[in-house]
Amino acid sequence: MILEAPFPSARAVAGTVLPVVGPALVWGFDSKGRMGRVRAPLLVIHGSRDEVIPLFLGRELFGAANEPKRMWVVEGARHNDLVEMGGTAYVERLRSFYSR
């Protein structure tokens, strides 16, 4: 499984937008709660400057995942430019992941 800019739950994202009210308004999409059931190899790709889904949320979901798992933080990448900022390394990371 490959996840780009993932997050543990919609509620967690809402909390980054509206810290007090957000978590009370949004429910569901609990990826972290389901991650423990995933037995497939995992690659998480996240930009270090993601302005939509903060990196700490991606790290939180990654922490809940089973092995084998890998995380690649693309330095300087934002939410919508992971491929461009990753450059040739993006293709190489995918190729390496698929070959395992």
C-alpha positions as a Markdown table, in Angstrom:
| # | Residue | x | y | z |
|---|---|---|---|---|
| 1 | Met | 0.0 | 0.0 | 0.0 |
| 2 | Ile | 1.3 | 3.5 | -0.9 |
| 3 | Leu | -0.1 | 6.5 | 1.0 |
| 4 | Glu | 0.7 | 10.1 | 0.0 |
| 5 | Ala | 0.2 | 12.7 | 2.7 |
| 6 | Pro | -2.0 | 10.5 | 4.9 |
| 7 | Phe | -3.7 | 11.4 | 8.1 |
| 8 | Pro | -4.9 | 9.4 | 11.1 |
| 9 | Ser | -8.5 | 10.7 | 10.9 |
| 10 | Ala | -10.7 | 13.5 | 9.5 |
| 11 | Arg | -11.1 | 14.6 | 13.1 |
| 12 | Ala | -7.3 | 15.1 | 13.5 |
| 13 | Val | -7.2 | 17.2 | 10.4 |
| 14 | Ala | -10.1 | 19.3 | 11.5 |
| 15 | Gly | -8.2 | 19.9 | 14.7 |
| 16 | Thr | -5.4 | 21.5 | 12.8 |
| 17 | Val | -7.8 | 23.9 | 11.0 |
| 18 | Leu | -10.1 | 24.8 | 13.9 |
| 19 | Pro | -8.3 | 23.6 | 17.1 |
| 20 | Val | -11.2 | 24.0 | 19.5 |
| 21 | Val | -14.3 | 23.4 | 17.4 |
| 22 | Gly | -13.0 | 21.2 | 14.6 |
| 23 | Pro | -12.7 | 17.9 | 16.4 |
| 24 | Ala | -16.2 | 18.4 | 17.8 |
| 25 | Leu | -17.7 | 18.9 | 14.3 |
| 26 | Val | -16.0 | 16.2 | 12.3 |
| 27 | Trp | -16.2 | 12.5 | 12.8 |
| 28 | Gly | -15.3 | 9.5 | 10.7 |
| 29 | Phe | -12.5 | 8.5 | 8.3 |
| 30 | Asp | -10.5 | 6.8 | 11.1 |
| 31 | Ser | -7.5 | 5.5 | 9.2 |
| 32 | Lys | -5.4 | 5.1 | 12.4 |
| 33 | Gly | -8.0 | 2.9 | 13.9 |
| 34 | Arg | -8.0 | 0.6 | 10.9 |
| 35 | Met | -4.2 | 0.6 | 10.2 |
| 36 | Gly | -3.6 | -2.2 | 12.7 |
| 37 | Arg | -5.5 | -4.6 | 10.4 |
| 38 | Val | -3.4 | -3.9 | 7.4 |
| 39 | Arg | -0.9 | -6.6 | 6.7 |
| 40 | Ala | 0.4 | -5.3 | 3.4 |
| 41 | Pro | 3.8 | -3.6 | 3.0 |
| 42 | Leu | 3.4 | 0.1 | 3.4 |
| 43 | Leu | 5.2 | 3.1 | 1.9 |
| 44 | Val | 4.2 | 6.5 | 3.2 |
| 45 | Ile | 5.3 | 9.6 | 1.3 |
| 46 | His | 4.8 | 13.0 | 2.8 |
| 47 | Gly | 6.1 | 16.5 | 2.1 |
| 48 | Ser | 8.0 | 18.3 | 4.9 |
| 49 | Arg | 6.2 | 21.5 | 4.2 |
| 50 | Asp | 2.7 | 20.1 | 3.6 |
| 51 | Glu | 0.3 | 23.0 | 4.3 |
| 52 | Val | -2.9 | 20.9 | 4.1 |
| 53 | Ile | -2.0 | 17.7 | 6.1 |
| 54 | Pro | 0.8 | 18.5 | 8.5 |
| 55 | Leu | 3.7 | 16.1 | 8.6 |
| 56 | Phe | 3.1 | 15.2 | 12.2 |
| 57 | Leu | -0.3 | 13.7 | 11.2 |
| 58 | Gly | 1.4 | 11.5 | 8.5 |
| 59 | Arg | 3.9 | 10.4 | 11.1 |
| 60 | Glu | 1.1 | 9.5 | 13.5 |
| 61 | Leu | -0.6 | 7.2 | 11.0 |
| 62 | Phe | 2.8 | 5.7 | 10.1 |
| 63 | Gly | 3.4 | 4.9 | 13.7 |
| 64 | Ala | 0.2 | 2.9 | 13.9 |
| 65 | Ala | 1.1 | 0.7 | 10.9 |
| 66 | Asn | 2.5 | -2.8 | 11.1 |
| 67 | Glu | 5.8 | -3.8 | 9.6 |
| 68 | Pro | 7.0 | -3.9 | 6.9 |
| 69 | Lys | 6.7 | -0.2 | 6.6 |
| 70 | Arg | 8.8 | 2.7 | 5.2 |
| 71 | Met | 8.3 | 6.5 | 5.3 |
| 72 | Trp | 9.9 | 9.0 | 2.9 |
| 73 | Val | 9.7 | 12.6 | 3.8 |
| 74 | Val | 10.2 | 14.7 | 0.7 |
| 75 | Glu | 12.2 | 17.7 | 1.9 |
| 76 | Gly | 10.6 | 21.0 | 0.9 |
| 77 | Ala | 7.6 | 19.4 | -0.7 |
| 78 | Arg | 4.1 | 20.7 | -0.1 |
| 79 | His | 0.8 | 18.9 | -0.4 |
| 80 | Asn | 0.5 | 19.0 | -4.2 |
| 81 | Asp | 4.0 | 18.8 | -5.4 |
| 82 | Leu | 5.4 | 15.6 | -4.1 |
| 83 | Val | 6.2 | 14.1 | -7.5 |
| 84 | Glu | 7.9 | 17.3 | -8.7 |
| 85 | Met | 9.9 | 17.9 | -5.6 |
| 86 | Gly | 10.8 | 14.2 | -5.3 |
| 87 | Gly | 12.2 | 14.2 | -8.9 |
| 88 | Thr | 13.9 | 11.1 | -10.0 |
| 89 | Ala | 14.1 | 9.9 | -6.4 |
| 90 | Tyr | 10.3 | 9.6 | -6.5 |
| 91 | Val | 10.4 | 7.0 | -9.3 |
| 92 | Glu | 13.3 | 5.2 | -7.7 |
| 93 | Arg | 11.5 | 5.0 | -4.3 |
| 94 | Leu | 8.5 | 3.5 | -6.0 |
| 95 | Arg | 10.5 | 1.1 | -8.0 |
| 96 | Ser | 12.4 | -0.1 | -4.9 |
| 97 | Phe | 9.2 | -0.5 | -3.0 |
| 98 | Tyr | 7.5 | -2.6 | -5.7 |
| 99 | Ser | 10.6 | -4.8 | -6.2 |
| 100 | Arg | 10.4 | -5.9 | -2.5 |
